[in-house]
Amino acid sequence: MRARLFYGWVILGAAFLIIMMGIGLIFSLSVFLPPLQEAFGWGRSTISAAALINWLVFGVASLGWGILSDRIGTRPVVLLGGILFGAGMLLTSRITEEWHLYLTFGVLGGVGISAFYVPLTSTVTRWFTKRRGLAVAIVSAGNGLGILVMSPLARILISTFGWRATFLIFGLLAWGIVIPCALLIRNRPEDLGVTAYGGAPNEGRIGMTPSEALRSRPFWLIAVAHFFCCAGHSGPIFHMVAHAMDLGIPKLAAATLLGWSGATSIPGRIATGLFADRYGAKTALVSLLTLQAAVVASYLVAHHVLSLYAVSTFFGIAYGGVMPLYALVAREYFGDKVMGTAYGAIFFISSVGMGLGSYAGGWAFDILGNYHLLYIASALMALAAIGVAVNLRAPRRAPA
């Protein structure tokens, strides 16, 4: 008789697809930047401000959704988020003013998508004790596949139907994928009468209340490292397409460049998850942050399509590989019961870094006419993240 499929794999697949759709659509705003600039005559900082608002809202709402998912479960949270996110994309197709973009894409889209990553990542950590690093990396790989698929798709659809129709199509796609997948989510293995993959975890001395977790030294070290990390890579990601086009790269090739970085982030995430399972999340974190700092600085000397693809290859591995590690580190320190709250708060602080990095790139370009300052500042932010992360100490555990 065949063994029944462990339901954690179903949840892992559903979470992967939801993250792929949500994050892929958010990052595709960089492909819409030139068409919106042409349509309305807005500066790049004006359009980039939508990303800043989106990430700020994303961060605040991630904390709220994380707390709510600890209390009522992940499925209703993701369902509501999917409805709001799809509505945000549909309404963005009708914008005529700057504030319309900020409200629809920035606020409504940010509230919707923020219901995905933190609750789903927290849920997956409950379903896997063994290979937890790999499981979280697979969920995070949805980010990379989303960027790989959605950015070139956005460029093709914009060229064929225009940017308004493309936002409309993306809104319908969001509803068609996120809502059915959300119905498959279950909060804990105990809900189905099974144990986590690898057996029940030994939480040791982990038993913090939410307020204790948020006041602890590890929380602030993880959160500040995540902030600097995201501030260091968000600008280069968001402005990658525009930067390539400024250098004379054709539009589709420029959009594909962003997709390529998303593609290389997938093996980066998976390999990092395996590395963290074997050598520890902190060691993996410091290693990937070091690679990220070096690669971001190399954009200053990449001016042709082949060199841009080479840099983007390692950039994807670096920023992709580092992202799932914060959830693993948080799980090690804060355990199951307050994971949504603790990781949601960490993600909120990191989202401020994501928004500031995206906006600062547009601001620097409008002032200087190039992205040199962006890449210098981004490399410095990545170095700051290393300086914070090395101060993390292993969490204390009671005997099993």
C-alpha positions in Angstrom: 0.0 0.0 0.0 1.4 3.4 -0.9 2.3 5.8 1.8 0.1 8.9 1.9 1.6 12.1 0.7 2.8 14.3 3.5 0.5 17.3 3.4 3.4 19.7 4.2 4.5 19.3 0.6 1.1 20.5 -0.6 1.4 23.6 1.6 4.9 24.1 0.4 3.7 24.1 -3.3 0.8 26.4 -2.6 3.0 28.8 -0.7 5.5 28.8 -3.5 2.9 29.7 -6.1 1.3 32.4 -4.0 4.7 34.0 -3.3 5.7 33.7 -7.0 2.6 35.6 -8.1 2.7 38.3 -5.4 6.3 39.2 -5.3 6.7 38.8 -9.1 4.0 41.3 -9.7 5.4 43.8 -7.2 8.8 43.7 -8.7 7.4 44.1 -12.2 6.7 47.7 -11.4 10.3 48.4 -12.5 9.2 47.3 -16.0 6.3 49.7 -15.9 8.6 52.6 -15.0 9.6 53.7 -18.6 6.0 53.4 -19.9 4.5 55.4 -17.0 7.2 58.0 -17.5 6.3 58.3 -21.2 2.6 58.3 -20.5 2.5 61.0 -17.8 5.9 62.7 -18.0 6.6 61.8 -14.3 10.2 61.7 -13.0 11.7 58.4 -11.9 11.6 59.5 -8.3 7.9 60.1 -8.6 7.2 56.6 -9.9 9.8 55.1 -7.5 7.8 56.7 -4.6 5.1 54.1 -5.4 7.6 51.4 -4.6 8.6 53.2 -1.4 4.9 53.5 -0.3 4.3 49.9 -1.3 7.2 48.6 0.8 6.4 50.8 3.8 2.8 49.6 3.7 4.1 46.0 3.1 6.2 46.2 6.2 3.6 47.7 8.5 0.9 45.3 7.3 3.2 42.3 7.4 3.5 42.9 11.2 -0.3 43.1 11.5 -0.9 40.0 9.3 1.8 38.1 11.2 0.1 38.8 14.5 -3.3 37.9 13.1 -2.0 34.7 11.6 -0.7 33.6 15.0 -4.2 34.1 16.3 -6.6 33.0 13.6 -4.4 31.0 11.2 -2.8 31.6 7.9 -5.5 30.6 5.4 -8.0 33.4 6.1 -5.2 35.9 6.2 -3.9 34.9 2.8 -7.4 34.7 1.3 -8.2 38.3 2.3 -4.8 39.4 1.1 -5.3 37.8 -2.3 -8.6 39.6 -2.7 -7.1 43.0 -1.8 -4.0 42.5 -3.9 -5.9 41.6 -7.1 -8.2 44.6 -6.6 -5.1 46.8 -6.2 -3.8 45.7 -9.6 -7.1 46.1 -11.3 -7.5 49.6 -10.0 -4.0 50.5 -11.0 -5.0 50.0 -14.6 -7.3 53.0 -14.3 -4.9 55.6 -12.8 -4.6 59.1 -14.2 -2.8 60.9 -11.3 0.2 60.3 -9.2 -1.8 59.8 -6.1 -3.9 57.2 -7.8 -0.7 55.1 -8.3 0.3 55.6 -4.7 -3.1 54.6 -3.4 -3.8 51.6 -5.7 -0.4 50.0 -6.2 1.3 51.5 -3.2 -1.3 51.2 -0.4 -3.9 48.6 -1.6 -1.3 46.4 -3.3 1.0 46.6 -0.3 -1.7 45.6 2.2 -2.7 42.7 0.0 0.7 41.2 -0.8 1.9 41.7 2.8 -0.5 38.9 3.8 1.6 36.4 1.9 5.3 36.1 2.8 5.5 36.3 6.6 2.4 34.2 7.4 3.3 31.5 4.8 7.0 31.4 5.7 6.0 31.1 9.4 3.5 28.3 8.6 6.1 26.3 6.6 8.5 26.4 9.5 5.9 24.6 11.6 5.4 21.8 9.1 9.2 21.0 8.7 11.6 20.2 11.5 14.0 18.2 9.3 15.1 20.1 6.2 13.5 23.3 7.5 16.1 25.4 5.7 15.4 23.7 2.4 11.6 24.1 2.9 11.9 27.9 3.7 14.3 28.3 0.7 11.7 26.6 -1.6 9.0 29.1 -0.5 11.5 32.0 -1.0 12.4 30.6 -4.4 8.9 31.7 -5.4 10.3 35.2 -5.3 12.9 34.4 -7.9 10.6 32.5 -10.2 8.1 35.4 -9.9 10.7 37.9 -11.0 11.9 35.5 -13.8 8.4 35.0 -15.2 6.6 38.3 -14.5 9.1 40.8 -15.6 9.5 39.6 -19.2 5.8 38.8 -19.3 5.0 42.4 -18.3 7.3 43.7 -21.0 5.6 41.5 -23.7 2.1 42.4 -22.5 2.9 46.1 -22.3 4.3 46.0 -25.9 1.3 44.1 -27.1 -1.7 45.5 -25.2 -0.3 48.6 -23.3 0.4 49.1 -19.6 -3.2 49.6 -18.6 -4.4 46.2 -20.0 -1.3 44.6 -18.4 -2.2 45.7 -14.9 -5.8 44.4 -15.6 -4.5 41.0 -16.7 -2.2 40.8 -13.7 -5.1 41.6 -11.3 -7.1 38.7 -12.7 -4.1 36.4 -12.6 -3.6 37.3 -8.9 -7.2 36.3 -8.1 -7.0 33.1 -10.3 -3.8 31.8 -8.6 -3.7 33.1 -5.0 -7.3 32.4 -3.9 -7.4 28.7 -4.9 -4.0 28.1 -3.5 -4.9 29.8 -0.2 -7.7 27.3 0.3 -5.1 24.5 0.5 -3.3 26.1 3.5 -3.4 24.5 7.0 -1.8 26.2 9.9 -0.2 23.3 11.8 0.4 19.6 11.3 -1.7 18.9 14.4 -4.7 20.3 12.5 -4.7 17.2 10.3 -3.6 14.9 13.1 0.0 14.5 11.9 3.5 15.6 13.1 5.9 17.8 11.3 8.3 16.4 8.8 11.2 15.1 10.9 9.2 14.9 14.1 8.1 17.3 16.7 10.7 20.0 17.3 12.6 20.5 20.6 12.0 24.2 21.3 14.3 24.1 24.3 14.1 27.3 26.3 12.1 29.1 23.6 8.9 30.4 25.2 9.0 34.1 24.8 5.9 36.2 24.8 5.6 38.6 21.8 6.6 41.6 23.9 9.7 39.8 25.2 10.7 38.8 21.7 10.4 42.3 20.4 12.5 43.7 23.3 15.3 41.2 22.9 18.8 41.9 21.6 18.6 39.1 18.9 15.4 40.6 17.5 17.1 44.0 17.0 20.2 42.5 15.5 18.3 40.4 13.0 16.0 43.3 12.2 18.7 45.9 11.7 20.8 43.5 9.6 17.8 42.8 7.5 17.2 46.5 7.1 20.7 47.2 5.8 20.6 44.1 3.6 17.4 45.2 1.9 18.5 48.8 1.6 21.6 47.5 -0.1 19.8 45.4 -2.8 16.4 47.0 -3.4 17.7 49.9 -5.4 19.8 47.8 -7.8 16.8 45.4 -8.3 14.2 48.1 -8.8 16.3 50.2 -11.2 18.0 47.3 -13.0 15.8 47.6 -16.1 16.0 51.4 -16.4 19.7 51.3 -15.8 20.2 48.8 -18.6 18.1 50.8 -21.0 20.1 53.9 -20.1 23.2 52.0 -21.3 21.6 51.2 -24.6 20.3 47.7 -23.9 17.0 46.9 -25.9 13.8 47.0 -23.8 13.0 43.3 -23.8 16.7 42.4 -23.1 16.6 44.8 -20.2 13.5 43.3 -18.8 14.9 39.9 -19.3 18.0 41.0 -17.3 15.8 41.4 -14.3 14.1 38.1 -14.9 17.6 36.5 -15.2 18.6 37.8 -11.8 15.4 36.2 -10.5 16.2 33.0 -12.2 19.7 32.8 -10.6 18.2 33.6 -7.3 16.3 30.3 -7.3 19.4 28.0 -7.1 20.9 30.6 -4.7 18.0 30.2 -2.3 17.9 26.4 -2.6 21.7 26.1 -2.1 21.6 28.5 0.8 18.8 26.5 2.5 20.9 23.3 2.2 24.0 25.1 3.4 22.1 26.5 6.4 20.7 23.1 7.3 24.3 21.8 7.5 26.4 24.7 8.8 23.8 26.9 10.5 21.8 29.9 9.5 24.2 32.6 10.8 27.2 31.2 8.9 25.1 31.2 5.7 23.8 34.7 6.4 27.3 36.3 6.8 28.6 34.5 3.8 25.8 35.6 1.5 25.9 39.2 2.8 29.6 39.3 1.9 28.9 38.1 -1.6 26.1 40.7 -2.0 28.3 43.6 -1.0 31.0 42.6 -3.5 28.5 42.1 -6.4 26.6 45.3 -5.9 29.8 47.3 -6.1 30.7 45.6 -9.4 27.7 47.2 -11.1 29.9 50.4 -11.2 32.1 48.7 -13.8 29.5 46.7 -15.8 28.5 48.7 -18.9 27.7 46.1 -21.6 25.1 43.4 -21.9 27.4 40.5 -21.3 29.0 42.1 -18.2 25.5 43.1 -16.9 24.3 39.5 -17.3 27.4 38.2 -15.5 27.0 40.6 -12.6 23.2 40.0 -12.4 23.9 36.2 -12.2 25.8 36.6 -9.0 23.6 39.4 -7.7 20.6 37.0 -8.0 22.4 34.3 -6.1 23.4 36.8 -3.4 20.1 38.6 -2.8 18.1 35.5 -3.4 20.2 33.3 -1.1 20.2 35.7 1.8 16.4 36.3 2.0 15.2 33.0 3.5 17.9 33.1 6.1 16.3 35.7 8.2 13.2 33.5 8.8 15.4 30.6 9.8 17.4 32.7 12.2 14.1 34.1 13.7 12.7 30.6 14.1 15.9 29.5 15.9 15.6 32.4 18.4 11.8 32.8 18.9 10.2 29.4 18.2 6.8 28.5 16.9 4.2 30.4 19.0 5.4 34.0 18.3 7.1 33.3 15.0 4.5 35.3 13.0 4.7 38.3 15.3 8.5 38.3 15.6 9.2 37.7 11.9 6.5 40.1 10.9 8.2 42.9 13.0 11.6 42.0 11.5 10.1 42.1 8.0 8.4 45.5 8.7 11.8 47.0 9.5 13.4 45.4 6.5 10.6 46.7 4.3 11.5 50.2 5.2 15.0 49.5 3.8 13.5 48.0 0.7 11.3 51.1 0.1 14.1 53.6 0.9 16.6 51.9 -1.4 14.1 51.9 -4.3 13.1 55.5 -3.8 16.7 56.7 -3.2 17.8 55.2 -6.6 15.2 57.3 -8.4 16.0 60.4 -6.4 19.8 60.0 -7.1 19.1 59.6 -10.8 16.9 62.6 -11.0 19.6 64.7 -9.3 22.7 63.3 -11.0 21.5 61.7 -14.2 23.1 58.3 -13.4 23.0 55.5 -10.8 26.7 55.8 -9.6 25.7 57.1 -6.1 23.0 54.3 -5.9 25.5 51.5 -6.3 28.1 53.1 -3.9 25.5 53.6 -1.2 24.0 50.1 -1.8 27.4 48.5 -1.3 27.9 50.5 2.0 24.5 49.3 3.2 25.5 45.7 2.5 28.7 46.1 4.4 26.8 47.5 7.4 24.5 44.4 7.3 27.6 42.2 7.7 28.8 44.2 10.6 25.5 43.7 12.4 25.0 40.0 11.6 28.4 38.9 12.9 27.3 39.9 16.4 24.5 37.4 16.5 25.1 34.6 19.0 23.6 31.1 19.0 20.3 30.9 20.9 20.4 29.2 24.3 18.7 25.8 24.6 17.7 23.7 27.4 18.7 20.0 27.4 16.4 17.8 25.3 
